[in-house]
């Protein structure tokens, strides 16, 4: 029995170009190429694409926001199935006078785009808050395309090969002014006022929200009496943690347009003695503290299979229904996305084709799934034993999580059992079992 992995590939690409524009001058644009290493499931592709990039079209300086646009060439026609809809995102990396990574995003695009036809990507846009005077160099980072085919979500991840070339240089007016955010006190009881301050902020409203310790689940309703003002780049404001907030570690999030800053806050019950400050009572040049952080980058969701085909035990007709058995080749699923979104592995089966047009219905094959999670992986759910067929059946899955990320490496397999009708033409029969990971 032959096996195949569905949706082997849309291949994504991106482009690099060098262009220079000064904020306050007419924007200039250029075109160029960059080579990407792309992956879908366990398959890897190399793709070289064209992109047109342009810089800010209007004057500005420190405290303003630069709009950067990148117009990508179509993906080549390699999709094995019709693509119903897709969305593309990419990373824009800024270095020089200012450093940071920003999202290039585009609208959801609708098809259908027939199989083996080019897939349009078009224009992606990023907004970069300008926080430093001088020259900002812009390069292109990872590219992700999320498509839907017949209700199945497929993700393609692409990373530049080698050192990505410079896309754009932006000259920003004004002196460098790093954006800061402070909360005083850093440990409070619910209902206690917190003073907010900072520097380097631009013109416009600053919104405050209280988030969990990892910076997620932010909500303005978790703070009360929140107010802010910016004058001459200086941020001032105040807020209170809502009564009834559980004790623990949180983060206050300040947002101004595309600028986001976080500052840690500890919430303790009234009357709780605060932890001692190791530097309390010491001069600044006698004691110092350093925050230690690490960036964990997510990877792909992939599927791999042991090579070879599944061969069921031969049967000899004797006028009654016969049963033959076999074992699915081992399948390995690796979830390195670092997200709370689960996955599912679905199997579908074509009819068995035999000699002179003879066939055995796909529904005559049943399987008993077997799924295990390797050490350190989150739990996996094993599908229910039953018939396969064109409608499909679950082999394994993991559920979406509200408690944290899911992921790890998983092994999957199944015992197979085929009922051969009493009235079956003799000969060799073949079917295709397709495993789809989404």
Secondary structure, 3 states (H helix, E strand, C coil): CEEEECCCCCCCCECCCCCEEECCCCCCEEEEEEEEEEEECCEEEEEEEEEEEECCCCCCECCCEEEEEEEECCECCCCCCCEEEEEEEEEEEEEECCCEEEEEECCCEEEEECCCCCECCEEEEEEEECCCCEEEEEEEEEEEEEEEECCEEEEEEEEECCCCCEEEEEEEECCCCCCCCEEECCEECCCCEEEEEECCCCCCCCEEEEEECCCCCCEHHHEEEEEEEEECCEEEEEEEECCCCCCEEEEEEEEECCEEEEEEEEECCCCCCCCCCCCCCCCHHHCCCCCCCCCCCCCCEEEEECCCCCCCCCCCCCCCCEEEEEECCCEEEEECCCCCCCCEEEEEECCEECHHHCEECHHHEEEEEEEEECCCCCCCEECCCEECCCCCEEEEECCCCCCCCCCEEEEEEEEEEEEECCCCCCCCCECEEEEEEC
